[in-house]
Amino acid sequence: MALINVDMQNCFVENSPIAAPDGLTLVDRINLLIKSCRETGVLVVHTSHVVRDDKSNVGVMGEIIPTENIDLIRKGRSTADLHHRIDVADGDILLDKPRFGAFHGTDLELILRARQVDTIIVSGICTNICCETTAREANVRDFRVFFLTDGTATFGINDLSAADIQNATCATLGFAFAQLSTVSEMINSLKAVPTGN
């Protein structure tokens, strides 16, 4: 099993137009899960959605996403760094990704298969963009997926509140792509499994 902790970067956690309103609260909740994962031998992977500083790999994403938001995730910018409060340890995998999903354009699947991982837990920001895409990518690659209803967060879009988007995304994923879980339920499940399994 592996925890794929998606894009807990400064620009998504706080102080930007694309930050989740409860980003800082989410950091604390995810850190509890990270601690439990380490205690039970679950691999922890932290992804960062970054593009090249010269934007040479932005592609059609740049036709949809506003330039100012692309600038926030340019490699080397402080806004693209993992938030300083996220619990990152030496044994964790740090994975840069050029698109929304953690599998596209990365060696994540190779890393997981080499460690005989067949199940992932998805946490992070944004629920309906990078987290959802990662969950769907994992599902079609025949990984079992646990998606955290309160271990992911997003922001409102147009007339839809963050809560509306969170609920709709989780409902869709739970219907066809993942098993839904809260952070506390996942921690309890991990504690019930003997260490090393």
N, C-alpha and C positions, 0 to 999 in steps of 0.2 A: 504494500500500500504506500501511496505517496500523497502528501499535501501539496497541491499546486496553489500557491498563494499569489494571486494575480494582481500585479501592478499597484502595490501599495506605495506609490510614488508621491512625492510632495504635492504635485499639481492635482492629484486625485483625492488626497487626504484633506487638504486645507488650503485656504487663501488663493483660490483661483476660480474662474467661472465654471470649470468642469469638476470641481471638488464635490464629493458627496457631503450633504449637510451634516451627517453624523460620522464623518470620516475618523475623527479622533476617538470616538467611542468604539468604533469598529477596530481600531488598532489594538486597544486593550483587550477586546474580546478575542481577536485572532491570536494575540500573544499567549493567552491561556491555552488555546488549542495547540499552538506551536510547542509549548512546554510539554503538553501531554503526548504529542507526536514523538518528540525526542525521547521521552521516558519509555515509550513502547516500541521504539525502533522503526518508526515511520519516517521515510525520507521526506525532507522539507525542501521544496523548490520555490524560490522567489522569482517571479518574472518581472520584467520591466519593459513596457512598450516604449521603444525608442526608435528614432529614425536617424540616419546619418546627418551630421552637422551641415553638410552641403545640400541636404534634402534629395540626394540622387536616388534614393530608394523609396521615396514617398509614393510614386505611381498615382493610380487613379484615386487613392485615398485622399490625395491633395485636391481633387476636384470636388470632393464632398465635404471634407472637414475644413472649417475656416483656418486660414493661415496662422492666426494668433494661437489657435489650439495646437496646431502642428508644431509651432515654435516652442510650446511648453514641453514637448517630449523629444526635443533635439538632444542627441547624445552629448554629454558634457555640461549641459545646463543644470543648475541646481534644482530646477523644477522637475527634472526627469529623474533625479536621484530617489532611491528608496527613502521613505520617511525615517528620520533618526530614531523614532520610538519603536519601530518594528524590530522584533527580536531576530537578529541574523547571527548565526554561529558559523564557525569554520567548516563544519561538516555539511552545511547547506549548499544546495546548488543555486547559483545565480545565473539566470537565463535572460538574455536580451532577445526581444522578439520584434520584428518589423511590422507586424500586422496585429489585428485584434486577438486572434487565437494564439495560444501558446505552442501549438504544434506546427503551424504554417511557417516555413522558412527557418526552422530551428532543428536542433538535434534532440528535442525532448523525448520523442518516441524511442530513439536509440538508448538514451539514458535509462528510461523506464524499463525497456525490454532487457537490457543488460543486467538489471537488478531484479528481474523476474517480477516486476510490479504489474499487477493486472487490475488494480483498483485505485482510483484517485478520489481525493476530496478537493472540492473547489471552494476557495475563499477569495475575497478581495473586492476590487472596484474595477469597473462598473458591472453591476449585476447583469444588465441587459445588453452589454456590448462585449467586453473582453472575457468576462466570466462565462457568459452564456455561450459565446463562440468556442471557448476552450472546452466546455462541457460537451457540446455537440461534436466537436472534432474528436474528442476522446471516445464518445459513444460509437461513432462510425468506424473507429479503429478497434472496436471490441474491448475497450476498457470499461469496467464497471465504474459508475460515477455517482458519488455522493455530492449533492449541491447544498450548500449551507444557506438556509433562508434568512438567518440573522448574522451570518458570517460573510455576507456580501452586501454591498450598498451601491446606490446610484443617486442621481440627481433628477429633478423634474425636467420634462421636455415639453415645450409649448403649453398646452392646457392640462397636461397630465402631471400629477404630483409624483414625487419619488416613490411614495407608498403604492400608488396605482401601478407604476411600472414594475416595481418589485413584485407585487402580487401577481400580475399578469405573466411576467417572465417565469417565476417559480411554478405557476400553474402549468404552463406549457412544458417546461423541462420535466416536471414531475409526471406529466401525462405520457411522455414519449422518450425522454433522454436520460433521466437520472432519478435516483432516489433522493427525496428531500429529507433534510435533517437540520436540527438546530445545532449550534455549537455545543451546548451542554449535553445534548443527546449523543453527539459524536464523541465527546470526551468520555462519557460513561461507557460507550461501546468499546472504545480503545482500552479503557481500564479493565474491561471484562475479558480481554484477550490476553493470554500469557505473553510475557515479553519475548520479543524475537520472532513472533509469528505474524 
